[in-house]
Amino acid sequence: MQPAPQQYPAQPLVGVTTSPYGLQQTIVIGMPQSNGFATAGMVLGIISLMFSAMAPFMCLTCCIVSLPLALLGIIFSHIGYSNAKTTGVGKGQAIAGLILNWPQLLLGIIPIVSGLYPELFSGI
């Protein structure tokens, strides 16, 4: 003869809880984690890049919008990168934001500094 099968498993399954009244099924819904700062930094980098690309056609007035967006993007990307170290989510987006924002900021600041202090760049 075969032994009778057990009614209850030795350890509860994922999503199944035991109670004195028998097995009850529960639904476990897990929300995927996100890193909002990393996403915001990357989006600001893309928007800043678009404004910088339009700058020659708009008499360089887009730099007034592009530089603050790049600065905010750098701040958000650095915060997102530090959050990604602890949670493990959004590291690629934070790095993409840093790669997009730092050149925008540096390429926007160099002409401003050269216009304010021409003697720094007179030997070049």
N, C-alpha and C positions, 0 to 999 in steps of 0.2 A: 504494500500500500504506500501511497505517496502521502507525505505530511501535508496537513492542511495549510493553505497559504495564510500569511499574517494579514490581519485587517488593517493595521496601521504600520507604516514604515518605521524603521528604527530611528531615523532622523527626518524631520520635516523637510519637504521640498521647498524650493524657492517659490514664493507666491502662495503656499499652502500653509495654513496654520491649524494646529490641533486645538480642540476644545473638548470639554466633557461630553458634548453632544455629538461628536463625530468630526469628520473632516469638513472644513469650510474653505471654499476657495476665495481668495482675495485677489484683487487686481492691483498690481504694483506699477505705478506710472512714474517713470524717471524722466525728469526734464534734462535735456542736454545742457551742460554748462557752457557759458559764454564769457568772454572777456570784453566788456563794453569799452574799456579804455583803449585796448588794442585795436578794436574795430574803429573807434572814433579817430584814433591817430592815423590809421591807414586811409580812411575816407577823407580826412582833412588834407592828407598828403596828395591824394588824387585831385581834389578840388584846387589845391594850391598849384599843382602842376598845370592844370587847365588854365588857370588865370595867368600863370607865367608864360604859357605858350601863346596866349592872346595879347601879351604885353606889346609886341611890336606893332600890332594893328590898332591899338588903343592909346597910342602916344605915351606908353609906359605908365599909364594911370592904374593899371591892374596890379602893379607892385604894392600899391597902398592896401589892397585887399589880400594879396598873396603872402606878404611877409607876416602879418598877424596870424593868418591861418597856418602858416608853416610853423610859427613859434608855438601855437596851441597844439598843433599836431605832434611836435617834438615832445612837449610836456606829457600829452596823453599817451604817446607811444612808450615813453620811458616808464610811466606808471603801469601801463599794460604789460610791459616786459617784466617788471618786478612782480606783478600779479601772476604772470605766466610761470615764473620760477616756483611759486608756491602751489598753484593749482594745476599747472601743466596744460593749460588751455590758452590758446591765442598767441603762442610764441611767434609763429610765422607772420601773423598779422602785425604784431608789434615791430618785428624786424623790418617788414615791408614799409611800415609807417616811418620808421627811422631812416630807411634808405631813400624814401621819397621826400621827406621833410628837410633833412640836414642840407642837401645840396641847394634846395630852394632858398633856405635861409641864408646860406653862405653866398650864393650867387646874387642874392638881393642886397646883401649888406656891403659887399665889395664896391659896387658903384656908388653907393651912398657915402661910404668912407672916403673914396677917392675924390668925390665931389666936395666934401667938407674939408679934407686935408690933402690938397693936390701936391704939397711938398713931399708927402710920403711916397708918392708914385712918380715923381719927376725923374728919377734916375732909371726908370724902367723903359 
